[in-house]
Amino acid sequence: MPSLFTSNGGIELPSDGEQDGVWGDTVNANMQIIDRLTNGVGAITLSGTTHTLTTLNGTPSDGHYAVVVFGGTPSGTNTVTIAPNDAEKVYFVRNTTAQSVVLTQGSGGDVTVTAGAGAIVYADGAGTGAAVVDLTSTLIPDLAAAGVTATAAELNILDGATVTPAELNILDGATLSTADLNILDGATVTTAELNLLTGVTLVLADVTATAAELNILDGVTASTAEMNILDGVTATTAELNFVDGVTSPIQTQIAGRAPIASPVFTGDVTLSDTAPEFVLIDTNGTSGLSQTAIVQNGDQLQFETRNSAGVFVGRDYVIEKASVGADNHIFYLNNAERFRITTTGAIGLNGENYGSSGQVLTSGGLAATPSWQSVTTPAAFGRINTNNSTSASYNIASADWYDTGKCRVTFTTSLGTSSYVATVSLNNTSAGAALVVWAYPSITAGGSFVDVYVKNTSGTSVTSAFQIVCFKP
């Protein structure tokens, strides 16, 4: 009776009494098959797009290997057919090619092993309807079924992490979101520093701080009780940043400051201890001249104008202390001295220009500089009596009455090139008389006469002298 073979492994089963004296070869072949089925790793070179993985009866073959490593350079997706289709097989598969490998045995279903991947599969040996099934997913815990929604990339963040299960268990029951946990991304605080939060009653899920903001805690030595002081704080980030850089008790600093409104100072008040600038007023104006500075320059206290960059533009006002009790007040315009007052009350124009004794300050008009001028004494040009008598010493050539109460006085010389104003004064008036005289108000340039009007309001004849005085206006 001929030998039989096992259905799945193709191990030869000799019949009773057969292979007398030669059964050793059969046993050796069977041992090799068993060895491949249990521990064998076979390298299968693929080419093209198809390959048959065959299990032979009684002869060691590629289909006997427990672990199959596909290599080679297939031209595309390679379909590997497991034969025969009625043999039940279990394979550990590794695909080292650059193409996908499709394992099939019949029409019941296939398994695709992508390039560079591996799988544990079994073929059910159901003949033409045989199926190849992937067992890999059943051997890996179903994290999704357990409620895990993290991606592989997110789980890989733990790759290399040295946290202990106890430390990870701290998150057990945490309601933090991904965004909340991401706050720790990039944080450099140590475990000890984070442990300062132990017992803190703040709700971390409500924390919106960034990693950079959390890193401010790096090196903090505050206790849990001190951290709990923040519980209930309503200050904003901007408000808390006011204490950035504070190195001494704030209340002590505040207590030593004067209020903005109606401050009261006692003792000496130092506006600035950095010479020469004592006071700087920044008006933040739009004219370009936005700063006024009070500075000390030698014996002078100067008020200066500066532009928005703090560059000196001009000097407005100067108090000069030449010596004790000798202070000058000096006013500048366009960076030049225009006016000064000394302690004696003397007035200086454009510098130390005080004029001479007896001079008067004379305006030069809107566009000209005032100046010191000597007083011009008006010149007396003539004197006549009402009876027409004249005195040559007063430069009168003649005096004629040509109308009632009107006398024309002609001078021996003209009055030059400027207009003059003539005034009339009485030398003598008889008692009880009311003699009124007046002159025509002006004499044109080069004029040689003036009309004098005489009116006797008393109705009594009088003899009186009047004097004509002409002067430049």
C-alpha positions, 0 to 999 in steps of 0.5 A: 500500500503506498504512503499517505501525506498529511493534508497541511504539511505534506509529511509522508506517512508510510504504510505498514511494512513498507519502505523496509530498509529505506524508510530512513530517507523518508524520516529525514525528509519529514524532519526537514519539513517539520523543522521548516514548519516550526522554525524555518525562515525562507527567503523568497525572491519575487519578480514580475507580478505573480508567484506561487508559494507551493507546499510539496508532499514529502519534499521540503519546499518554500511553502513549508517555511513558517516565516516567509521573507519576500525580496527581489524586485517585482515590477509591480504589485505581486500576487502570491498564490498559496498552493495547494488551495486545500492546505491550511497554512499559517505564515509570518510574512515580511515584505522587503520589496518596494511593492505590495504583496497580495497573498491569496489562496482562493476567492474567499479573500486576500491579504495585502502586505505593503512594502516594508511591512509585515503580517501574520496570516493564515490560509483556511484551505477551503479549496476554490473559495479559500481565504487568506486572513490577517491575524495581525490586528487581532494580536494588537490591542484595539486602542480605538475600542478602548476609547483612545483617539490619539494618532500614532504621531501623538502616541510617538511623543511618548517615545523615549519618555522616562515618566513612570506609570505612577507619573502618568497615572497623575493624568488619570481622571484629568479633563484637560484637552489637547490644547491644555496639554500642549501648553507644556510643549516646549516647557523647560520647568523641572519636575520639582518646579511643576510639583510646586503646583501640587495642592494648588486649587487653580483649575489647570483646564482653564489655564491659557498660558503658553509654554513661554509663559509657563517657563517664567516658573522656571526656577521659582521657589514659591510654595504651594500656599504662595501659589494658592494666593493666585486663586481668585486673582482677577488681574490681567497679564498686563496688570501683573506685568507691572511688577516685572522687574520690581525688586523691593516691596511695592508699598514701600515705594508707593508710600515714598511717592508724592501724589499726582494731584496737589502734591505736598513736599517737605524739605528739599525737592530734587527734580533731577540729580543729573547735571545739567538737566533739572527739568524736562517737559515733554509736550509731545507736540506736533510742531516739532518743538516738543520739549522744554528743558530747564538746565544749568549752564555755569551761572545761568539757569536756562529755559531751552527748546528742543525738538522731538529727538531732544536736540537743542533748538533755541534758548527762550529765557535765562536767569543769570547769577553773576554774583550774590545779589546781582541777578539778571533776567535775560530773554531770548528769541530765535536763540539770540538775546533780545531783552534784559532787566538787571537788579537795579531795574536797568533795561538792556536791548539786544545785550548789555545795551543800556543807552545813556543817561537821559535817552529814551526808548524809541520804537522802530515800528513793527518790523524794526528794533527799538533803540535808545534815542536822545531827546531833541529840544524843540527850537523856538522860531519866533515871538510876536505881539498882538501889535505886530512887533517882532523880535528877530532873535526868534527868526521872524521876518514879518508878522502881518494881520491879514484877517480878523484874529489871524496873523501870518508869521513868516520865518527868515529861513525855511524849516528844512525837509521835514514836517514840523508841528507849531505850538503857540504859548502866551508870554503875558496875559492881562488880568481878566483877559481871556486870550486864546491862541492856536497855530495851524497844526503842521508845517509842510517840509520846506515851509516858511510860515505859520498861521496863528489864530488869536481870539479874545473871548472877554471882549476887552482889548489886550496887548499880549505876546505869544511865542511860536515853537516848532519841533519835529513830530 
